[in-house]
Amino acid sequence: MERRAHRIFRLVALALAAGSVLPALADTAALERARRLLNEANPRQAYMELVKLEAQMSGTVEFDYLLGVASLDSGKLEDAVVAFERVLALNPNHAGAQMDLARTFFAAGSFDLAESAFRELANSNPPPLAQQTINRYLEAIESRKRQTTPGWRGWAELGLGYDSNITGVPTDFGAAAQQSFGIFGIEATGNSIKRKAAFGTAAGSLEYSRPLSRGWALFAGGEARGRGYDGESNFNSAAGDLRAGGSFNDGPTQWRAMAAYQAFNQEGEAPGDPKPTNDRRTASVQGDWKYTLDPKTQVGASLQYSRVRFPENAFEDFNQVIASASWLRSFETRGVPLLYLAAFASDDRAVNKLPDGETDKSKNLFGLRSYLQYSLTPKLSVFNGLGFVLRRDKDEFARAATVDKGKDKFAEVLFGLNWQFRKSCAVRAQLSYTRNDSNISIYDFNRSEVSTAVRCEIP
């Protein structure tokens, strides 16, 4: 009887032990599953897995931190704040929770709390990767604060460079003209001559913004740019624009509407009396929308209507509708990479017919652009830009006598280095290469440009 009682006691003890171990094993499995879902960029499912365990696991550092990350990345900001604060109550030096709590404040639009948290982190001598991330958030907070504080802001820039093909023309203009128009023996003159020269640039911008109530703000400003070539003064250019509009910020959503006018002046060397110039005037209205999906991701869309006029060459006048979409993502890994992708399409309708009275230069454009930035140190970064634009003429023989429908493929590659040597000033050095491949040879060209510039923010 005693042996039987002892056997029953052991079975009960084992059952109780199993009952305490199985939940622990289940909890561990759930945490691993949630961690895997976060690594697979599926925070919503991770949140659903973790929130089921909150009643029994709340108050443990590992669980609360995973729940905070899942909440933040799935947009449940209040839950994220609570979870990260529970972590810091148990472990005040938990660097991940400190950083992610600051990110949560930023995502929620609590910029004062976010700035305080990020500055506290910056003063704790974080590793270079964390410092780069902190600096990027502090810059974004400063930009947002300017949007909610009335006043002036702007920048000024000076630069030097070298342009290998100022006029963007083919190397053998005579052969290209023969293919395009079936005419032999044409020699390049004026704007058709391939030119190269060193240049200097100067630019500046100034804008005043005035916040109104409930996220509304008004702004107005302008920008001026000038470029002067050594020995090619007829191709010196000056451009200026004026703009004004309003914006609305509602948490993660930003709206912006703007009207603008731009004047571009360049004399060029086109033959004729009166002499045609490359002058251009553009009036436009534009609406932008941006939405912050999470602290690291933003999407956007834009629609713009423009009236483009050439005072000395009315055959080039056109009206344009252009639509675009964009995606911006920062990565909190080594180098804190920043990736921007955009796609656009336009419908360009010519205002005037060519001399034949039937054909015009209406066209469509389709394009893709990317920009990648990688930080080598908190003050030094490298960047790369890629672009591709496809042009399709609408009318036959609009730009050539021997090619019915013109089609151009324009590509651009850009590499550069940016060094922020002062809080408000940076040096940018870059090399760009552009190429246009057209079924109309007269529009084929290659162009390289190397430049360096110093820009300082005002104030």
Order of alpha helices (4+ residues) and beta strands (2+ residues): alpha-alpha-alpha-alpha-alpha-alpha-alpha-alpha-beta-alpha-beta-beta-beta-beta-beta-beta-beta-beta-beta-beta-beta-beta-beta
